[in-house]
Amino acid sequence: QVQLVESGGGLVQAGDSLRLACVSSGPSNIRFRLGWFRQAPGKEREFVAAISRSGTTTYSADSVRGRFTISRDYAKSTGYLQMNILKPEDTAIYYCAASTSLATDSWMQDFRYEYWGQGTQVTVSS
């Protein structure tokens, strides 16, 4: 019942910033944990960041902590991933995902996310 659409990817240079957006649609009473994952060429999909249903708790992978910030705006039905000080190793397709799981340890588990966007490409040149 939830649909997600990402946007904001692009080609940037190392040190630049990008803000990804994830617009959700569906019943207004559905609340979900929002996550961002990425997949680089030849690599497995990995967890990037997640935000709680309330929007007050966030989680980030070690590789992006301090550089990426996840947030959400319920009024706009939109989640965001602010990416600063981008590095070439950040190059990947970034996916927005939504999870209705109540498990407290599900924030980093991709199989817990039922809904996924189509992905947006982020390319960081050196």
N, C-alpha and C positions, 0 to 999 in steps of 0.2 A: 504493500500500500504506500510505500515511500519511494520516491524517485529522486535521484541526485544528479546534478549536473555541475561539473567543475569548469572553471575558466581561470585565466590569468597567467598561464604558462607562456614561455617564450624563450628567446635566445638572449643571454646576457653575458657579461664578462665577470670574471672572478672579482669578488668584493661588492658586486651590485646586489640589489634587493628586488624581490618580487613578492606580490601578495596574491595568493590563490584564493578563489572563492568557490563555495559549494552551496548552490541553491537547492533547497529541498522542497518537495511538494507532497501533499497527502493530507490525511485527516489532522486537524489542528490539535487534537487531544493526544496524539502520539508523541511521546517524548523518548529520545534516544541518546545514547552515547555517540559522539561523533569522533571519527578517527581519520587520520591521514596515513596512507601507506605509499610506498614507492617501489618501483622495480627498474633497475638499471639493466642494460643489455648484458646478457649472459649471467645474470644474477637472480637469485630468488627475491620474491617480494618481501619487503621488510617494513616493520612498523616505524613510523615517524613520530606521531604525536596523537593524543586523544584528549577529549574534554568531556566532563561529566554532563549528565542530563541537566543539572542545575546551572552549569557553566561556571561553577566556582572552583572546580578542581581540574588540574591539567596534568598530563604526563608526557614526557618527551624521551626519545631515544638518546643515548649518550652522544651519538654522533652529531646531533643537532642542538642539544641543550645549550642555551645561552645565545643561540643564533636564530632559532625558529620559535615563533609564538603562535599558539593556537587559540582561537577565540570563536565566539558565536553570538549572533544577534537574532533572538527569537522573533522580534518584531519584523525583521526582514526575511525570516526563514533562511538565514544564510550563515554558514560557517566559514572561517577564514584560516589561512595559514600564512603568516607573515614570515618571510624568509630573508634574513639579512646575512651579510658577509658570505655570500654564496661561493662555493668552491666547485671546481670541476667534478669532484666526486659526488656532488649533489645531483648531477645529471641523471635524470630518470623520468619515467612516466609516473606522475603523482595521481593517486586515487583517493577520492573521498568515500567514506563508508559510514554506515549507520548501524548501530547495534541496540537491540531492545533487551539484551541479556541483563539479568540482575546479578550475575556473578561478579564478585568484587575484584577478581583477578583476570577479568576478560579484556581489559583495556588494550593489551598488546597482541591478543590472539585473533588472527584474521578470520578464522572460521566462526568466530562469535558475531561477526558482522554480516547481517543478512542482506543489506542493500549496498550497492556499489554504483559509483558513477562511471562514466566512460573513460576517464583519465585525461590528464592534460600534460603535455610534454614540457619539461624544463631542461634547458641545455645551457650549461655554464662553460664558457671557453676560458682558456688560460691566458 
